[in-house]
Amino acid sequence: MARDYDVIVAGAGAAGLSAALSASLAGASVLVMEADKQVGGSSRLSGGHFYAAGTSVQREAGVMNDTADDMYEHYMTLNQWLVEPSVVRRYCDLSAPTFEWLKNLGVEFKPEGVYRSGVSSVPRGHRPEGAGERIVEVLYGHCGNRNIDFVFNARASGLITDDAGRICGVRTGDDVATCGAAILSTGGFGANKELLGRHYPQAAKADNWSWYIGSPFAQGDALAMAEALDADIAGHDRGLLLVTPGFSRDLEVLLPGWLVMVNPSGRRFANEASPYTVLGGLIEKEGGHAFAVFDEAARAAAKPSAISRAYWVNDVLAKKADEGRIARATSLVELAKQIGADPNVLEGTIARYNADCARGVDSVYFKEPASGMRPVLTPPFYAAELRPAIICWTGTGLRTDADMRVLRRDESVIKGLYAAGETVGSLHGDRYIGGGGSYGPCVVFGKLAGEQAAVYTQNLQARK
Ligand SMILES: Cc1cc2nc3c(=O)[nH]c(=O)nc-3n(C[C@H](O)[C@H](O)[C@H](O)COP(=O)(O)OP(=O)(O)OC[C@H]3O[C@@H](n4cnc5c(N)ncnc54)[C@H](O)[C@@H]3O)c2cc1C
């Protein structure tokens, strides 16, 4: 039976556009179904940073000897080996070649945009000129040059299989388009409360503090479509939650160094200036919330800064204390009682911290004094609750092999079904590898899924 297209791609973010383009470059006819009225999804809103090892731009920036092996070792160690090694390995191996592919397509990366984006000592984050939107536009432009068909306002809703269990079509509304292979790249499920409850309880727990910064179309549609074919789901309770005091819906990812962060019993437990990639996880381990303690002198001195314009600013803090959103007390003992902490623990913690401030060193967590360390001495004292609650991306998704083929729960492959981007669950562990660790794999695995799907459909043809 003649098919409408070799490959159908559901979802046109960075992953889907990379998949469509690479499938077309490999000789496949391609249809892209996009639920929105335009391409881009969360990728368009994103910084578009790309985490990769061994790139030409790293070398231009003086990072001469980074390798896929080093990236793999760091990735696996950071995640305590609780990820699929084969998928991580493939990402590491393909990160630099795919980065160069994207660069050659016309996305500009400058050496000054290479930075340490996670907790590794090696700078692997690559900032693109024009952020995620530029990447989307470059990919989409190339798709246009290759006669790839796009349908908009077309939400894929089901997969059709033939008698042999192979994918042979994709449904959208009452229509079906037939194909040899399908690539699911519908993004994550950050905008879907029900799926957050099921797959990302840490995020769901944050309750009305929680909000999602990505596309409203991030409904996790790929999960239901593939689960109907018994697809396996990988990576429970994973994603990136950014820390917030919950005052408003402003996206600020770092805490100012003048705050003292304590756990619910009143003990300090981390460097307040920790990278955002690990901060949320550190608070999660303390029970899902913590408190930022400071004194009146710190509050009064808090001016809008590069780190904070919306939250950690003197008049905002005074207003939130007046509204009861921040605890305020004339003594640390009273402050501890208000937040349910142990007064002895809080007093001891602050005494030790104040002594460190006097000596100009953070003897326990090595916070840089230059980050703004200051003692907590002048009443009234304040404590603002913090929660990891801003949902940036979700990490639970379809389980795939290293060729992006979607796996059933019995480890068999669903023939002709591929996944890429945030839809994939096999990659992310408990810790975010670093800025660019979500966008990078979207492009890497989008390109790979497109190539694999094209080859698969060519083999189907050859068998006829
Ligand atoms: C504000 C922001 C900043 C970020 N910054 C970074 C960063 O700098 N570095 C980094 O690594 N990560 C970052 N992330 C995360 C990263 O951008 C995303 O994980 C990534 O872009 C997801 O790409 P995707 O292609 O998988 O999904 P998306 O880009 O969301 O694309 C999915 C597409 O599928 C469409 N769709 C959904 N359902 C269907 C359906 N049923 N049928 C058809 N189409 C459908 C959607 O409309 C959308 O267009 C950021 C995220 C946000 C929101």
The ligand as a Gaussian input file, in Angstrom:
#p B3LYP/6-31G(d) Opt

LIG

0 1
 C       12.154000      29.480000      29.294000
 C       12.971000      28.222000      29.096000
 C       14.356000      28.300000      29.066000
 C       15.104000      27.137000      28.853000
 N       16.452000      27.251000      28.717000
 C       17.165000      26.144000      28.422000
 C       18.523000      26.217000      28.087000
 O       19.102000      27.301000      27.959000
 N       19.197000      25.055000      27.865000
 C       18.594000      23.838000      27.934000
 O       19.240000      22.815000      27.761000
 N       17.283000      23.741000      28.172000
 C       16.563000      24.856000      28.387000
 N       15.229000      24.740000      28.576000
 C       14.600000      23.438000      28.307000
 C       14.608000      23.170000      26.796000
 O       14.438000      24.366000      26.096000
 C       13.506000      22.206000      26.412000
 O       13.674000      21.011000      27.147000
 C       13.543000      21.878000      24.925000
 O       13.517000      23.044000      24.149000
 C       12.378000      20.970000      24.543000
 O       12.409000      20.767000      23.151000
 P       11.403000      19.757000      22.490000
 O       11.622000      19.856000      21.032000
 O       11.507000      18.433000      23.119000
 O        9.973000      20.307000      22.893000
 P        9.273000      21.662000      22.451000
 O       10.233000      22.679000      22.042000
 O        8.314000      22.023000      23.531000
 O        8.481000      21.231000      21.152000
 C        7.396000      20.355000      21.212000
 C        6.431000      20.753000      20.134000
 O        5.395000      19.768000      20.036000
 C        4.155000      20.410000      19.892000
 N        3.133000      19.458000      20.319000
 C        2.751000      19.113000      21.574000
 N        1.835000      18.128000      21.535000
 C        1.656000      17.839000      20.236000
 C        0.841000      16.898000      19.557000
 N        0.033000      16.033000      20.203000
 N        0.872000      16.869000      18.197000
 C        1.652000      17.724000      17.495000
 N        2.440000      18.639000      18.099000
 C        2.459000      18.678000      19.458000
 C        4.268000      21.654000      20.725000
 O        3.338000      22.633000      20.341000
 C        5.711000      22.078000      20.434000
 O        5.786000      22.905000      19.313000
 C       14.456000      25.886000      28.747000
 C       13.074000      25.793000      28.779000
 C       12.326000      26.961000      28.931000
 C       10.836000      26.833000      28.903000

